[in-house]
Amino acid sequence: MRRLLVLTSLFLATLLTVAPRTIARSDKEEVLKTINELFKTMEARDGAAIRVLFAPDGRLVSTSRHDNTQTTRVLTPDAFAKLAAETKEPYIERMIDAEVRVSGDLATVCGRYDFHVGEKLTNCGMNAFQLIRTADGWKIIHIASTIETKGCERRKSKHNRSRKLGMNVTESVFVYVSGDAMTFRSDDF
């Protein structure tokens, strides 16, 4: 009887420590799935699909600096969806070293990114996404990005190993850009 009690206690203790991590991992995967879907729909130039990924009052804010002059741009999801759908060349974006934090129904994803218009690397920078869990799944409520045009050519991760999180969002990926060619190096791809 005592042995059964000890085994039951060990089982419950294991269950209580593993279950929260399983739930958190699932939340993180769903959050990244939403961001990857945004990147995929941007590349496909599907404005309607882009719009569905945002909360009704979502916002996109970008900041850049040219000749010591800061420029800030604010877009609604509708304006961004229209812009992406009507572009001549597809927008291709990838995040590097994405950090995901989930607390209840709020998620934040931050990381470096690179951005291409068609095959041309145009800029890189830092992305910060905020998402909220709704009855329809995770929705983007805010994206803030820096737009940097220098130093994008040889952007690499701060880690030696990589773990693929989705189609375009990765952790610890070495990214090398040379002309129009981009090469990814990772042990876990």
N, C-alpha and C positions, 0 to 999 in steps of 0.2 A: 504494500500500500504506500509506504513511504517513497519507494522508487517511482511509482506512478505519479505521485504528487510532485516529485522533483522534475520528472520528465515533462509533465504538464506545465509546470512553472517555467522551465526552459523554453518550451514551445511558445508560450504566451509572451515571454520576454523577447524572443526572436521576432515574433509576429509584430509586436509593438514597435520594434526598432526598424524593421524592414518596410512595413506598410507605408509610413509617411514618405520614405524615399521613393517608393514605387509611384505613389500619387504625384509627388513633386516632379519626378522624371516624366510622367505622362503629361503633366501641365506644360513643362518646358518643351516637350516635343510638339504639342498642339500649338503653342505660341510660335515656335519656329516654322511650323507648317504654314501658318498664316503669313508670315513674312516671306517665306519661299514662294507662296502662291502670289504674293504681290510682285516679286521679281519675275516670276513666270508670266504673269499677265501683262507686265510692262513690256517684256520682250515680245510677246504676242500682239501687242498694241490693242488689247481688248479693254476698252474704256469701261464698258458695263461691268465686267468682272473685277476691274480695279475698284470701282465705286463700292461694290458689295462688301469689300474687305474693311471698309472704314465705318466707324460710328457716324451717325448723322451730323454731328457737330465737329468732326475731326479736322485737324489742321496739319499742314506741312510747312515748316519754317526752315529756310536755309540762310546761311550767312557766309559771306566771302569778303576777301580784302584784296584790293588792287590799288597799287600806288598809295598806300596808307589811307585809303578810303574804304570804309566798311559799307557793304551792301547787305540788306536783309530783305528777304522775299517771303511773303506768306501766301500760301495757296489753300483753297478749299479742296476737298477730295474731288469734287466735280471738275474744277479747273485743272487739277493734275491729271485726272482721267482723260479729259479732252486733249490736253497737251501730249500725253503719252500715246493716245490713239491716233492722233493726226501727224505725228512725226514721220518724216520720210524714212529714217533709219530706226530700227528698234533700239530701245534703251535696255542695256544689259548691265546689271548691278550685282556685285558680290560683296558679302561681308567677310571680314577676316578677324579671327580672335573674338567672336561674338560672346558676350557675357550675358546670361539670362538670369533674371531674378523674378520669382513669382511670390506674391504675398496675397493669399486669398484670391480675389477677383481682379487683381491688378498685376500686370507684368511689365517689366522694363528689359529691353535688349539694347546693349551698347556694343559698338565695335567699329574698327576701321573698315572702310569699304573702298572699292574701285568702281568706276562708272565708265561705260563705253556707250558711244552712239554708233550703232553698227559695230564695225570692227575697230573703230578708233577709240583709244583710251583718251578721255577728255578731262577727267578729274578724279580725285580721291578725297578722303577726309574721314570724319567721324560721324557715325549715325547714332541716334538715340531714339528708339521706338518706345512708346507707351501703348499698352493694349489693355482692354477691359473685357472681362468674361461676360457674355450676354447669353440669353436663351438660345441664340443662333450660333454660339461659339465665340471665339476670341475675335475682337474687332479692334482695329487701330484707331486710337483717339488722338495721337500726336506723333509726328516725326520731326526731329530737329537734326539738321545736318550742317557740317562745315563743308565748304567747297574749296578745295585746294588744287591748284593747277601745277604746282612744283613738287618734286620729290615723289611722284607717283610711279616712276619707272621701275624701281627695284624695291617695292614694298614687300617686306617679309614678316612673318610672324615672330613673336617673342619666344615661342616654344619650339622644341625640337620635334615633337610628335604631333600628329594631327588626328582629329576625330571628326568624321563627316557628320554633320547634323541635318543636312537636307541638301536639296539640289544646289543652292547657291550660298547658303550660310554654313560656314565651317569654323571650327576652332583650330587654331595653331596650324595654319597652312602656309607654306612658303609659296609666294607668288612672285614670278619673275616676268617682266614685260620687256620685250625687245621689239621695237618697231610695231608691227601689227600682230605679233604673235605673243600669246600668253601661255606660260607653262606653269602647271601646278606640280609641286613635289610634296609627297606626304607618304608616311609609312602605312597609314590606315585607310587609304582610298580603296 
